[in-house]
């Protein structure tokens, strides 16, 4: 164990995910007399930090930069003053992973939801019709964050027919290649033991829309009614935002859980590699296209279109892939002047080519 943090203190933080690597990162702050702790909640310029001596309230004024992606967030490992009124967080350690989405504002800023997450648990309610496109969005953000996604189909007790349930699971598995899909019922306890085993190693974040059953699922994992639960509307399965902040909680079976508010919007934020991971089968087909820059629209020798034509690839998947790539490209273009210039130049070239083609079809008459 690193000498930068005493053995007894390090042991007290182990349940929150502290390890030798974090201890080594913290060494310079230890030399300054600061205490290590994990941020369990952030609100209004202050945060709760769980240290070896207990939870302390600290001001974040020293770590509130103009860049919204660099503000302190739930899951961060922080360097906190040992005393003071108020206490201050002086710094936080470099993040191993970060879950980021774009905001709904016109400024197209990124919003960091959680940091240092190992598992991204995407809760999807079986009380309403599956929205595969939304699942793909969550998966893209999860892969991009560096965490391992896991899809949990909640309220499985509402689908008593095992054949129907199997078909639903298969649909999601097709949508989520390389991702484990679990069916869980907090009412009957089905699947909660498997999920507990998965999340016992590391930090997990619970994601999903309102009404997906996240708070109920969190209570099942915690073994207590810690999170307030509200009923979802019967008409559309949507619920009110029971959880209003992101909270970090230690699980009794090991591991750490971050519960998040229901997300109305799931905008991508520079998630091209995440999109590629979600649609890995499309990118595999694309490797066999005749042209390396094939757009998979109408090009000759397009292996992706051939897969759609043969039925090997669902057209819905291709449409969703195109949609998410276009959205991600727009977000990146708003924050990358060079790419924005390239897109404009590409648009002008395509416009000129279109006019030339139109002119040729009319025999040179414009």
VEXDOVEX-817072 format. One record per residue (C-alpha): chain; y, x, z; residue number from 1. Coordinates in nm, 4 decimals. Layout:
N
rec c = A | v = Y | u = X | w = Z | k = NUM
...
REM end
This chain:
366
rec c = A | v = 0.0000 | u = 0.0000 | w = 0.0000 | k = 1
rec c = A | v = 0.3464 | u = 0.1304 | w = -0.0844 | k = 2
rec c = A | v = 0.5388 | u = 0.2742 | w = 0.2106 | k = 3
rec c = A | v = 0.8511 | u = 0.0864 | w = 0.0933 | k = 4
rec c = A | v = 0.7397 | u = -0.2243 | w = 0.2784 | k = 5
rec c = A | v = 0.5444 | u = -0.2165 | w = 0.6044 | k = 6
rec c = A | v = 0.1816 | u = -0.3219 | w = 0.5937 | k = 7
rec c = A | v = 0.2364 | u = -0.6228 | w = 0.8230 | k = 8
rec c = A | v = 0.5284 | u = -0.7511 | w = 0.6170 | k = 9
rec c = A | v = 0.3429 | u = -0.6998 | w = 0.2900 | k = 10
rec c = A | v = 0.0447 | u = -0.8900 | w = 0.4283 | k = 11
rec c = A | v = 0.2695 | u = -1.1846 | w = 0.5205 | k = 12
rec c = A | v = 0.3988 | u = -1.1998 | w = 0.1626 | k = 13
rec c = A | v = 0.0591 | u = -1.1646 | w = -0.0052 | k = 14
rec c = A | v = 0.0028 | u = -1.5419 | w = 0.0024 | k = 15
rec c = A | v = 0.3153 | u = -1.5758 | w = -0.2130 | k = 16
rec c = A | v = 0.1916 | u = -1.3278 | w = -0.4746 | k = 17
rec c = A | v = 0.3208 | u = -0.9977 | w = -0.3368 | k = 18
rec c = A | v = 0.1267 | u = -0.6921 | w = -0.4555 | k = 19
rec c = A | v = 0.1551 | u = -0.3140 | w = -0.4851 | k = 20
rec c = A | v = 0.3484 | u = -0.3378 | w = -0.8113 | k = 21
rec c = A | v = 0.6130 | u = -0.5631 | w = -0.6546 | k = 22
rec c = A | v = 0.6319 | u = -0.3278 | w = -0.3557 | k = 23
rec c = A | v = 0.6991 | u = -0.0334 | w = -0.5864 | k = 24
rec c = A | v = 0.9716 | u = -0.2289 | w = -0.7696 | k = 25
rec c = A | v = 1.1313 | u = -0.3174 | w = -0.4369 | k = 26
rec c = A | v = 1.1411 | u = 0.0390 | w = -0.3001 | k = 27
rec c = A | v = 1.5095 | u = 0.1083 | w = -0.3921 | k = 28
rec c = A | v = 1.6211 | u = -0.2103 | w = -0.2163 | k = 29
rec c = A | v = 1.4077 | u = -0.1298 | w = 0.0881 | k = 30
rec c = A | v = 1.5998 | u = 0.1976 | w = 0.1122 | k = 31
rec c = A | v = 1.9193 | u = -0.0091 | w = 0.1334 | k = 32
rec c = A | v = 1.7823 | u = -0.2059 | w = 0.4284 | k = 33
rec c = A | v = 1.7260 | u = -0.5265 | w = 0.2305 | k = 34
rec c = A | v = 1.4337 | u = -0.7642 | w = 0.2857 | k = 35
rec c = A | v = 1.1913 | u = -0.8833 | w = 0.0165 | k = 36
rec c = A | v = 1.1285 | u = -1.2539 | w = -0.0251 | k = 37
rec c = A | v = 1.0309 | u = -1.5123 | w = -0.2826 | k = 38
rec c = A | v = 1.2738 | u = -1.7825 | w = -0.3942 | k = 39
rec c = A | v = 1.1207 | u = -2.1216 | w = -0.3185 | k = 40
rec c = A | v = 1.4161 | u = -2.3436 | w = -0.4088 | k = 41
rec c = A | v = 1.7604 | u = -2.3107 | w = -0.5695 | k = 42
rec c = A | v = 2.0485 | u = -2.5574 | w = -0.5502 | k = 43
rec c = A | v = 2.4283 | u = -2.5455 | w = -0.5669 | k = 44
rec c = A | v = 2.4800 | u = -2.1723 | w = -0.5455 | k = 45
rec c = A | v = 2.2339 | u = -2.1223 | w = -0.2632 | k = 46
rec c = A | v = 1.8611 | u = -2.0735 | w = -0.2353 | k = 47
rec c = A | v = 1.5780 | u = -2.0795 | w = 0.0136 | k = 48
rec c = A | v = 1.3936 | u = -1.7487 | w = 0.0266 | k = 49
rec c = A | v = 1.0587 | u = -1.7123 | w = 0.2023 | k = 50
rec c = A | v = 1.0434 | u = -1.3731 | w = 0.3736 | k = 51
rec c = A | v = 0.7906 | u = -1.2167 | w = 0.6099 | k = 52
rec c = A | v = 1.0076 | u = -1.3434 | w = 0.8961 | k = 53
rec c = A | v = 1.0210 | u = -1.7003 | w = 0.7658 | k = 54
rec c = A | v = 1.2394 | u = -1.8971 | w = 0.5253 | k = 55
rec c = A | v = 1.6084 | u = -1.8061 | w = 0.5123 | k = 56
rec c = A | v = 1.9038 | u = -1.9716 | w = 0.3409 | k = 57
rec c = A | v = 2.0966 | u = -1.7322 | w = 0.1208 | k = 58
rec c = A | v = 2.4002 | u = -1.7405 | w = -0.1058 | k = 59
rec c = A | v = 2.3503 | u = -1.6414 | w = -0.4731 | k = 60
rec c = A | v = 2.7097 | u = -1.5394 | w = -0.5484 | k = 61
rec c = A | v = 2.6087 | u = -1.1776 | w = -0.6169 | k = 62
rec c = A | v = 2.3436 | u = -1.2809 | w = -0.8727 | k = 63
rec c = A | v = 2.5306 | u = -1.5483 | w = -1.0716 | k = 64
rec c = A | v = 2.6152 | u = -1.3880 | w = -1.4087 | k = 65
rec c = A | v = 2.7634 | u = -1.5665 | w = -1.7088 | k = 66
rec c = A | v = 2.4264 | u = -1.5522 | w = -1.8856 | k = 67
rec c = A | v = 2.2350 | u = -1.8645 | w = -1.7707 | k = 68
rec c = A | v = 1.9050 | u = -1.6869 | w = -1.8338 | k = 69
rec c = A | v = 1.9897 | u = -1.4278 | w = -1.5687 | k = 70
rec c = A | v = 2.0693 | u = -1.6610 | w = -1.2807 | k = 71
rec c = A | v = 1.8246 | u = -1.6568 | w = -0.9939 | k = 72
rec c = A | v = 1.5533 | u = -1.9203 | w = -1.0118 | k = 73
rec c = A | v = 1.2462 | u = -2.0507 | w = -0.8318 | k = 74
rec c = A | v = 0.9695 | u = -1.7921 | w = -0.8414 | k = 75
rec c = A | v = 1.1963 | u = -1.4859 | w = -0.8401 | k = 76
rec c = A | v = 1.1351 | u = -1.2021 | w = -0.5950 | k = 77
rec c = A | v = 1.4661 | u = -1.1391 | w = -0.4232 | k = 78
rec c = A | v = 1.6312 | u = -0.8654 | w = -0.2182 | k = 79
rec c = A | v = 1.8013 | u = -1.0402 | w = 0.0743 | k = 80
rec c = A | v = 2.0371 | u = -0.9180 | w = 0.3432 | k = 81
rec c = A | v = 1.8573 | u = -0.8853 | w = 0.6796 | k = 82
rec c = A | v = 2.1352 | u = -1.0695 | w = 0.8618 | k = 83
rec c = A | v = 2.4730 | u = -1.2294 | w = 0.8134 | k = 84
rec c = A | v = 2.6427 | u = -1.5666 | w = 0.7997 | k = 85
rec c = A | v = 2.6129 | u = -1.6377 | w = 0.5206 | k = 86
rec c = A | v = 2.3319 | u = -1.4144 | w = 0.4030 | k = 87
rec c = A | v = 2.3390 | u = -1.3016 | w = 0.0414 | k = 88
rec c = A | v = 2.0778 | u = -1.2327 | w = -0.2229 | k = 89
rec c = A | v = 2.1862 | u = -0.8936 | w = -0.3526 | k = 90
rec c = A | v = 1.9432 | u = -0.8685 | w = -0.6460 | k = 91
rec c = A | v = 1.6121 | u = -0.9915 | w = -0.7822 | k = 92
rec c = A | v = 1.3222 | u = -0.7933 | w = -0.9258 | k = 93
rec c = A | v = 1.2530 | u = -0.7804 | w = -1.3020 | k = 94
rec c = A | v = 1.0536 | u = -1.0864 | w = -1.4045 | k = 95
rec c = A | v = 0.6997 | u = -1.0577 | w = -1.5317 | k = 96
rec c = A | v = 0.7173 | u = -1.3955 | w = -1.7030 | k = 97
rec c = A | v = 0.9897 | u = -1.6570 | w = -1.7492 | k = 98
rec c = A | v = 0.9636 | u = -2.0192 | w = -1.8587 | k = 99
rec c = A | v = 1.2722 | u = -2.1017 | w = -2.0668 | k = 100
rec c = A | v = 1.3796 | u = -2.4081 | w = -2.2636 | k = 101
rec c = A | v = 1.6985 | u = -2.4881 | w = -2.4530 | k = 102
rec c = A | v = 1.9515 | u = -2.7147 | w = -2.2868 | k = 103
rec c = A | v = 2.0669 | u = -3.0440 | w = -2.4311 | k = 104
rec c = A | v = 2.4247 | u = -2.9181 | w = -2.4466 | k = 105
rec c = A | v = 2.6007 | u = -2.8386 | w = -2.7711 | k = 106
rec c = A | v = 2.6326 | u = -2.4751 | w = -2.6603 | k = 107
rec c = A | v = 2.2600 | u = -2.4229 | w = -2.7199 | k = 108
rec c = A | v = 2.2092 | u = -2.2252 | w = -2.4038 | k = 109
rec c = A | v = 1.8738 | u = -2.1383 | w = -2.2585 | k = 110
rec c = A | v = 1.7720 | u = -2.2736 | w = -1.9198 | k = 111
rec c = A | v = 1.5215 | u = -2.0840 | w = -1.7085 | k = 112
rec c = A | v = 1.2865 | u = -2.3190 | w = -1.5233 | k = 113
rec c = A | v = 1.0595 | u = -2.0803 | w = -1.3315 | k = 114
rec c = A | v = 0.9827 | u = -1.7105 | w = -1.3077 | k = 115
rec c = A | v = 0.6787 | u = -1.4922 | w = -1.2460 | k = 116
rec c = A | v = 0.4324 | u = -1.7664 | w = -1.3379 | k = 117
rec c = A | v = 0.0663 | u = -1.6947 | w = -1.4206 | k = 118
rec c = A | v = -0.0489 | u = -2.0470 | w = -1.5161 | k = 119
rec c = A | v = 0.1537 | u = -2.3215 | w = -1.6857 | k = 120
rec c = A | v = -0.0147 | u = -2.6503 | w = -1.5923 | k = 121
rec c = A | v = 0.0911 | u = -2.9178 | w = -1.8426 | k = 122
rec c = A | v = 0.0303 | u = -3.2623 | w = -1.6921 | k = 123
rec c = A | v = -0.0326 | u = -3.5407 | w = -1.9459 | k = 124
rec c = A | v = -0.0893 | u = -3.8987 | w = -1.8364 | k = 125
rec c = A | v = -0.3809 | u = -4.0970 | w = -1.9782 | k = 126
rec c = A | v = -0.2038 | u = -4.4181 | w = -1.8761 | k = 127
rec c = A | v = -0.0145 | u = -4.4141 | w = -2.2075 | k = 128
rec c = A | v = -0.0907 | u = -4.3127 | w = -2.5651 | k = 129
rec c = A | v = -0.1184 | u = -3.9374 | w = -2.6093 | k = 130
rec c = A | v = 0.1854 | u = -3.7701 | w = -2.7632 | k = 131
rec c = A | v = 0.0241 | u = -3.4677 | w = -2.9260 | k = 132
rec c = A | v = 0.3551 | u = -3.3404 | w = -3.0611 | k = 133
rec c = A | v = 0.5014 | u = -3.3226 | w = -2.7111 | k = 134
rec c = A | v = 0.1926 | u = -3.1393 | w = -2.5866 | k = 135
rec c = A | v = 0.2416 | u = -2.8839 | w = -2.8659 | k = 136
rec c = A | v = 0.6025 | u = -2.8340 | w = -2.7541 | k = 137
rec c = A | v = 0.5027 | u = -2.7656 | w = -2.3952 | k = 138
rec c = A | v = 0.2305 | u = -2.5304 | w = -2.5142 | k = 139
rec c = A | v = 0.4739 | u = -2.3339 | w = -2.7329 | k = 140
rec c = A | v = 0.7094 | u = -2.2808 | w = -2.4386 | k = 141
rec c = A | v = 0.4198 | u = -2.1922 | w = -2.2098 | k = 142
rec c = A | v = 0.2753 | u = -1.9308 | w = -2.4466 | k = 143
rec c = A | v = 0.6217 | u = -1.7870 | w = -2.5077 | k = 144
rec c = A | v = 0.6792 | u = -1.7504 | w = -2.1321 | k = 145
rec c = A | v = 0.3863 | u = -1.5136 | w = -2.0976 | k = 146
rec c = A | v = 0.1884 | u = -1.7536 | w = -1.8769 | k = 147
rec c = A | v = -0.1566 | u = -1.8937 | w = -1.9560 | k = 148
rec c = A | v = -0.1315 | u = -2.2660 | w = -2.0430 | k = 149
rec c = A | v = -0.3658 | u = -2.5271 | w = -1.9013 | k = 150
rec c = A | v = -0.3582 | u = -2.8955 | w = -2.0038 | k = 151
rec c = A | v = -0.4470 | u = -3.1445 | w = -1.7304 | k = 152
rec c = A | v = -0.5086 | u = -3.5036 | w = -1.8375 | k = 153
rec c = A | v = -0.4139 | u = -3.7061 | w = -1.5304 | k = 154
rec c = A | v = -0.5112 | u = -4.0599 | w = -1.4267 | k = 155
rec c = A | v = -0.8564 | u = -4.0228 | w = -1.5834 | k = 156
rec c = A | v = -0.9744 | u = -4.3198 | w = -1.3748 | k = 157
rec c = A | v = -0.7745 | u = -4.5437 | w = -1.6118 | k = 158
rec c = A | v = -1.0149 | u = -4.4511 | w = -1.8960 | k = 159
rec c = A | v = -1.3536 | u = -4.5676 | w = -1.7606 | k = 160
rec c = A | v = -1.5359 | u = -4.5431 | w = -2.0960 | k = 161
rec c = A | v = -1.6775 | u = -4.1874 | w = -2.1160 | k = 162
rec c = A | v = -1.6936 | u = -4.2012 | w = -2.4973 | k = 163
rec c = A | v = -1.3241 | u = -4.2877 | w = -2.5248 | k = 164
rec c = A | v = -1.2375 | u = -4.0197 | w = -2.2698 | k = 165
rec c = A | v = -1.4380 | u = -3.7614 | w = -2.4641 | k = 166
rec c = A | v = -1.2480 | u = -3.8470 | w = -2.7832 | k = 167
rec c = A | v = -0.9142 | u = -3.8084 | w = -2.6043 | k = 168
rec c = A | v = -1.0169 | u = -3.4713 | w = -2.4666 | k = 169
rec c = A | v = -1.1291 | u = -3.3602 | w = -2.8120 | k = 170
rec c = A | v = -0.7925 | u = -3.4612 | w = -2.9617 | k = 171
rec c = A | v = -0.6108 | u = -3.2492 | w = -2.7051 | k = 172
rec c = A | v = -0.8491 | u = -2.9555 | w = -2.7457 | k = 173
rec c = A | v = -0.7805 | u = -2.9587 | w = -3.1207 | k = 174
rec c = A | v = -0.4087 | u = -2.9615 | w = -3.0412 | k = 175
rec c = A | v = -0.4438 | u = -2.6777 | w = -2.7910 | k = 176
rec c = A | v = -0.6666 | u = -2.4023 | w = -2.9373 | k = 177
rec c = A | v = -0.7629 | u = -2.1426 | w = -2.6806 | k = 178
rec c = A | v = -0.6440 | u = -2.3594 | w = -2.3907 | k = 179
rec c = A | v = -0.8584 | u = -2.5129 | w = -2.1168 | k = 180
rec c = A | v = -0.8321 | u = -2.8935 | w = -2.0993 | k = 181
rec c = A | v = -0.9237 | u = -3.0698 | w = -1.7736 | k = 182
rec c = A | v = -0.9471 | u = -3.4387 | w = -1.6874 | k = 183
rec c = A | v = -0.8314 | u = -3.5180 | w = -1.3365 | k = 184
rec c = A | v = -0.7989 | u = -3.8261 | w = -1.1212 | k = 185
rec c = A | v = -0.6040 | u = -3.7887 | w = -0.8000 | k = 186
rec c = A | v = -0.7366 | u = -4.1314 | w = -0.7014 | k = 187
rec c = A | v = -1.1060 | u = -4.0435 | w = -0.7212 | k = 188
rec c = A | v = -1.0742 | u = -3.6666 | w = -0.6811 | k = 189
rec c = A | v = -1.2378 | u = -3.6019 | w = -1.0192 | k = 190
rec c = A | v = -1.1565 | u = -3.2565 | w = -1.1520 | k = 191
rec c = A | v = -0.9307 | u = -3.1515 | w = -0.8640 | k = 192
rec c = A | v = -1.1834 | u = -2.8970 | w = -0.7371 | k = 193
rec c = A | v = -1.1945 | u = -2.7256 | w = -1.0764 | k = 194
rec c = A | v = -0.8151 | u = -2.7263 | w = -1.1006 | k = 195
rec c = A | v = -0.7842 | u = -2.5880 | w = -0.7457 | k = 196
rec c = A | v = -1.0121 | u = -2.3005 | w = -0.8411 | k = 197
rec c = A | v = -0.8013 | u = -2.2201 | w = -1.1492 | k = 198
rec c = A | v = -0.4661 | u = -2.2203 | w = -0.9686 | k = 199
rec c = A | v = -0.5938 | u = -2.0332 | w = -0.6619 | k = 200
rec c = A | v = -0.5330 | u = -1.7045 | w = -0.8387 | k = 201
rec c = A | v = -0.1610 | u = -1.6431 | w = -0.8863 | k = 202
rec c = A | v = 0.1422 | u = -1.8651 | w = -0.9385 | k = 203
rec c = A | v = 0.1237 | u = -2.1928 | w = -1.1291 | k = 204
rec c = A | v = 0.4036 | u = -2.4185 | w = -1.2504 | k = 205
rec c = A | v = 0.3537 | u = -2.7935 | w = -1.2959 | k = 206
rec c = A | v = 0.5183 | u = -2.9271 | w = -1.6125 | k = 207
rec c = A | v = 0.5369 | u = -3.2663 | w = -1.7768 | k = 208
rec c = A | v = 0.7493 | u = -3.5734 | w = -1.8344 | k = 209
rec c = A | v = 0.8352 | u = -3.8256 | w = -1.5627 | k = 210
rec c = A | v = 0.5379 | u = -4.0452 | w = -1.4838 | k = 211
rec c = A | v = 0.2805 | u = -3.7822 | w = -1.5784 | k = 212
rec c = A | v = 0.1536 | u = -3.7705 | w = -1.2203 | k = 213
rec c = A | v = 0.2794 | u = -3.4228 | w = -1.1293 | k = 214
rec c = A | v = 0.3772 | u = -3.5045 | w = -0.7708 | k = 215
rec c = A | v = 0.0487 | u = -3.6870 | w = -0.7078 | k = 216
rec c = A | v = -0.1360 | u = -3.3909 | w = -0.8545 | k = 217
rec c = A | v = 0.0630 | u = -3.1521 | w = -0.6360 | k = 218
rec c = A | v = -0.0309 | u = -3.3519 | w = -0.3263 | k = 219
rec c = A | v = -0.3985 | u = -3.3398 | w = -0.4267 | k = 220
rec c = A | v = -0.3810 | u = -2.9607 | w = -0.4594 | k = 221
rec c = A | v = -0.1868 | u = -2.9235 | w = -0.1352 | k = 222
rec c = A | v = -0.4238 | u = -3.1534 | w = 0.0529 | k = 223
rec c = A | v = -0.1303 | u = -3.3406 | w = 0.2052 | k = 224
rec c = A | v = 0.1408 | u = -3.5907 | w = 0.1111 | k = 225
rec c = A | v = 0.4073 | u = -3.3270 | w = 0.0685 | k = 226
rec c = A | v = 0.5694 | u = -3.4542 | w = -0.2521 | k = 227
rec c = A | v = 0.7174 | u = -3.8036 | w = -0.2714 | k = 228
rec c = A | v = 0.5415 | u = -4.0252 | w = -0.5273 | k = 229
rec c = A | v = 0.6862 | u = -4.3200 | w = -0.7198 | k = 230
rec c = A | v = 0.5066 | u = -4.5647 | w = -0.9448 | k = 231
rec c = A | v = 0.5459 | u = -4.5344 | w = -1.3216 | k = 232
rec c = A | v = 0.6538 | u = -4.8362 | w = -1.5253 | k = 233
rec c = A | v = 0.3611 | u = -5.0279 | w = -1.6723 | k = 234
rec c = A | v = 0.5395 | u = -5.0857 | w = -2.0025 | k = 235
rec c = A | v = 0.5695 | u = -4.7206 | w = -2.1045 | k = 236
rec c = A | v = 0.4169 | u = -4.5145 | w = -1.8264 | k = 237
rec c = A | v = 0.7502 | u = -4.3486 | w = -1.7477 | k = 238
rec c = A | v = 0.8588 | u = -4.2834 | w = -1.3944 | k = 239
rec c = A | v = 1.1754 | u = -4.1868 | w = -1.2133 | k = 240
rec c = A | v = 1.2379 | u = -3.8231 | w = -1.1299 | k = 241
rec c = A | v = 1.0579 | u = -3.8040 | w = -0.7957 | k = 242
rec c = A | v = 1.1019 | u = -3.4270 | w = -0.7873 | k = 243
rec c = A | v = 1.4691 | u = -3.3355 | w = -0.8336 | k = 244
rec c = A | v = 1.4486 | u = -2.9589 | w = -0.7793 | k = 245
rec c = A | v = 1.1948 | u = -2.6886 | w = -0.8478 | k = 246
rec c = A | v = 0.9978 | u = -2.6158 | w = -0.5307 | k = 247
rec c = A | v = 0.7563 | u = -2.3313 | w = -0.4622 | k = 248
rec c = A | v = 0.4661 | u = -2.4164 | w = -0.2300 | k = 249
rec c = A | v = 0.1753 | u = -2.2073 | w = -0.0997 | k = 250
rec c = A | v = -0.1611 | u = -2.3724 | w = -0.1665 | k = 251
rec c = A | v = -0.4208 | u = -2.3934 | w = 0.1139 | k = 252
rec c = A | v = -0.6960 | u = -2.2570 | w = -0.1122 | k = 253
rec c = A | v = -0.4852 | u = -1.9640 | w = -0.2279 | k = 254
rec c = A | v = -0.2237 | u = -1.9377 | w = -0.4977 | k = 255
rec c = A | v = 0.1284 | u = -2.0694 | w = -0.5282 | k = 256
rec c = A | v = 0.2499 | u = -2.3888 | w = -0.6960 | k = 257
rec c = A | v = 0.5940 | u = -2.4593 | w = -0.8434 | k = 258
rec c = A | v = 0.6570 | u = -2.8308 | w = -0.8932 | k = 259
rec c = A | v = 0.9308 | u = -2.9219 | w = -1.1411 | k = 260
rec c = A | v = 1.1315 | u = -3.2369 | w = -1.2170 | k = 261
rec c = A | v = 1.0117 | u = -3.4467 | w = -1.5103 | k = 262
rec c = A | v = 1.1545 | u = -3.3021 | w = -1.8304 | k = 263
rec c = A | v = 1.3220 | u = -3.5561 | w = -2.0591 | k = 264
rec c = A | v = 1.3742 | u = -3.2993 | w = -2.3312 | k = 265
rec c = A | v = 1.1560 | u = -3.0006 | w = -2.4156 | k = 266
rec c = A | v = 1.3688 | u = -2.7931 | w = -2.6494 | k = 267
rec c = A | v = 1.2400 | u = -2.4637 | w = -2.7825 | k = 268
rec c = A | v = 1.4226 | u = -2.1418 | w = -2.7025 | k = 269
rec c = A | v = 1.3399 | u = -1.8443 | w = -2.9258 | k = 270
rec c = A | v = 0.9711 | u = -1.9383 | w = -2.9149 | k = 271
rec c = A | v = 0.8431 | u = -1.8288 | w = -3.2557 | k = 272
rec c = A | v = 0.5468 | u = -1.6382 | w = -3.1160 | k = 273
rec c = A | v = 0.4664 | u = -1.9310 | w = -2.8875 | k = 274
rec c = A | v = 0.4639 | u = -2.1693 | w = -3.1835 | k = 275
rec c = A | v = 0.2377 | u = -1.9293 | w = -3.3702 | k = 276
rec c = A | v = -0.0033 | u = -1.9251 | w = -3.0766 | k = 277
rec c = A | v = -0.0182 | u = -2.3067 | w = -3.0611 | k = 278
rec c = A | v = -0.0889 | u = -2.3297 | w = -3.4332 | k = 279
rec c = A | v = -0.3086 | u = -2.0215 | w = -3.4550 | k = 280
rec c = A | v = -0.5428 | u = -2.1846 | w = -3.7065 | k = 281
rec c = A | v = -0.2517 | u = -2.2381 | w = -3.9478 | k = 282
rec c = A | v = -0.1476 | u = -1.8759 | w = -3.9194 | k = 283
rec c = A | v = -0.5090 | u = -1.7744 | w = -3.9821 | k = 284
rec c = A | v = -0.5120 | u = -1.9785 | w = -4.3034 | k = 285
rec c = A | v = -0.1701 | u = -1.8383 | w = -4.3987 | k = 286
rec c = A | v = -0.3132 | u = -1.4870 | w = -4.4030 | k = 287
rec c = A | v = -0.5048 | u = -1.5877 | w = -4.7174 | k = 288
rec c = A | v = -0.2049 | u = -1.7311 | w = -4.9051 | k = 289
rec c = A | v = -0.1242 | u = -1.5697 | w = -5.2392 | k = 290
rec c = A | v = 0.2344 | u = -1.4925 | w = -5.1355 | k = 291
rec c = A | v = 0.3113 | u = -1.3219 | w = -4.8060 | k = 292
rec c = A | v = 0.6291 | u = -1.5334 | w = -4.7602 | k = 293
rec c = A | v = 0.4577 | u = -1.8614 | w = -4.8499 | k = 294
rec c = A | v = 0.6362 | u = -2.1606 | w = -4.6982 | k = 295
rec c = A | v = 0.3251 | u = -2.3815 | w = -4.7321 | k = 296
rec c = A | v = 0.5163 | u = -2.6501 | w = -4.9204 | k = 297
rec c = A | v = 0.4212 | u = -2.6369 | w = -5.2906 | k = 298
rec c = A | v = 0.3427 | u = -2.2723 | w = -5.3651 | k = 299
rec c = A | v = 0.0425 | u = -2.1916 | w = -5.5881 | k = 300
rec c = A | v = -0.2442 | u = -2.0258 | w = -5.4048 | k = 301
rec c = A | v = -0.1386 | u = -2.1628 | w = -5.0651 | k = 302
rec c = A | v = -0.4427 | u = -2.1453 | w = -4.8365 | k = 303
rec c = A | v = -0.2755 | u = -2.3717 | w = -4.5781 | k = 304
rec c = A | v = -0.2237 | u = -2.6546 | w = -4.8272 | k = 305
rec c = A | v = -0.5790 | u = -2.6013 | w = -4.9517 | k = 306
rec c = A | v = -0.7040 | u = -2.6476 | w = -4.5942 | k = 307
rec c = A | v = -0.5097 | u = -2.9747 | w = -4.5669 | k = 308
rec c = A | v = -0.6490 | u = -3.0901 | w = -4.9022 | k = 309
rec c = A | v = -1.0068 | u = -3.0160 | w = -4.7957 | k = 310
rec c = A | v = -0.9623 | u = -3.1874 | w = -4.4593 | k = 311
rec c = A | v = -1.0144 | u = -2.8672 | w = -4.2625 | k = 312
rec c = A | v = -0.6571 | u = -2.8894 | w = -4.1333 | k = 313
rec c = A | v = -0.4914 | u = -3.2126 | w = -4.0213 | k = 314
rec c = A | v = -0.1692 | u = -3.2879 | w = -4.2065 | k = 315
rec c = A | v = -0.0127 | u = -3.3938 | w = -3.8740 | k = 316
rec c = A | v = -0.0653 | u = -3.0404 | w = -3.7428 | k = 317
rec c = A | v = 0.1080 | u = -2.8857 | w = -4.0432 | k = 318
rec c = A | v = 0.4023 | u = -3.1253 | w = -4.0148 | k = 319
rec c = A | v = 0.4365 | u = -3.0490 | w = -3.6428 | k = 320
rec c = A | v = 0.4179 | u = -2.6750 | w = -3.7143 | k = 321
rec c = A | v = 0.6957 | u = -2.6999 | w = -3.9736 | k = 322
rec c = A | v = 0.9102 | u = -2.9107 | w = -3.7406 | k = 323
rec c = A | v = 0.8865 | u = -2.6728 | w = -3.4461 | k = 324
rec c = A | v = 0.9519 | u = -2.3667 | w = -3.6633 | k = 325
rec c = A | v = 1.2621 | u = -2.5321 | w = -3.8141 | k = 326
rec c = A | v = 1.3899 | u = -2.6278 | w = -3.4695 | k = 327
rec c = A | v = 1.3305 | u = -2.2807 | w = -3.3326 | k = 328
rec c = A | v = 1.5017 | u = -2.1240 | w = -3.6315 | k = 329
rec c = A | v = 1.8107 | u = -2.3414 | w = -3.5745 | k = 330
rec c = A | v = 1.8264 | u = -2.2434 | w = -3.2069 | k = 331
rec c = A | v = 1.7931 | u = -1.8737 | w = -3.2851 | k = 332
rec c = A | v = 2.0520 | u = -1.8992 | w = -3.5638 | k = 333
rec c = A | v = 2.3081 | u = -2.0402 | w = -3.3219 | k = 334
rec c = A | v = 2.2759 | u = -1.7328 | w = -3.1031 | k = 335
rec c = A | v = 2.2104 | u = -1.4685 | w = -3.3693 | k = 336
rec c = A | v = 2.4981 | u = -1.4095 | w = -3.6094 | k = 337
rec c = A | v = 2.2917 | u = -1.1919 | w = -3.8452 | k = 338
rec c = A | v = 2.0169 | u = -1.4497 | w = -3.8823 | k = 339
rec c = A | v = 2.2784 | u = -1.7203 | w = -3.9284 | k = 340
rec c = A | v = 2.4260 | u = -1.5182 | w = -4.2152 | k = 341
rec c = A | v = 2.0817 | u = -1.4712 | w = -4.3694 | k = 342
rec c = A | v = 2.0126 | u = -1.8447 | w = -4.3529 | k = 343
rec c = A | v = 2.3433 | u = -1.9217 | w = -4.5255 | k = 344
rec c = A | v = 2.2707 | u = -1.6664 | w = -4.7973 | k = 345
rec c = A | v = 1.9205 | u = -1.8104 | w = -4.8439 | k = 346
rec c = A | v = 2.0661 | u = -2.1618 | w = -4.8652 | k = 347
rec c = A | v = 2.3196 | u = -2.0525 | w = -5.1304 | k = 348
rec c = A | v = 2.0458 | u = -1.8848 | w = -5.3366 | k = 349
rec c = A | v = 1.8233 | u = -2.1921 | w = -5.3207 | k = 350
rec c = A | v = 2.1164 | u = -2.4156 | w = -5.4135 | k = 351
rec c = A | v = 2.2011 | u = -2.1965 | w = -5.7135 | k = 352
rec c = A | v = 1.8364 | u = -2.1907 | w = -5.8217 | k = 353
rec c = A | v = 1.8173 | u = -2.5675 | w = -5.7905 | k = 354
rec c = A | v = 2.1234 | u = -2.6104 | w = -6.0113 | k = 355
rec c = A | v = 1.9808 | u = -2.3675 | w = -6.2673 | k = 356
rec c = A | v = 1.6507 | u = -2.5575 | w = -6.2773 | k = 357
rec c = A | v = 1.8332 | u = -2.8873 | w = -6.3133 | k = 358
rec c = A | v = 2.0464 | u = -2.7446 | w = -6.5951 | k = 359
rec c = A | v = 1.7389 | u = -2.6109 | w = -6.7763 | k = 360
rec c = A | v = 1.5685 | u = -2.9507 | w = -6.7613 | k = 361
rec c = A | v = 1.8760 | u = -3.1098 | w = -6.9231 | k = 362
rec c = A | v = 1.8797 | u = -2.8530 | w = -7.2006 | k = 363
rec c = A | v = 2.1618 | u = -2.6511 | w = -7.0601 | k = 364
rec c = A | v = 2.3874 | u = -2.9530 | w = -6.9931 | k = 365
rec c = A | v = 2.5259 | u = -2.9701 | w = -6.6418 | k = 366
REM end
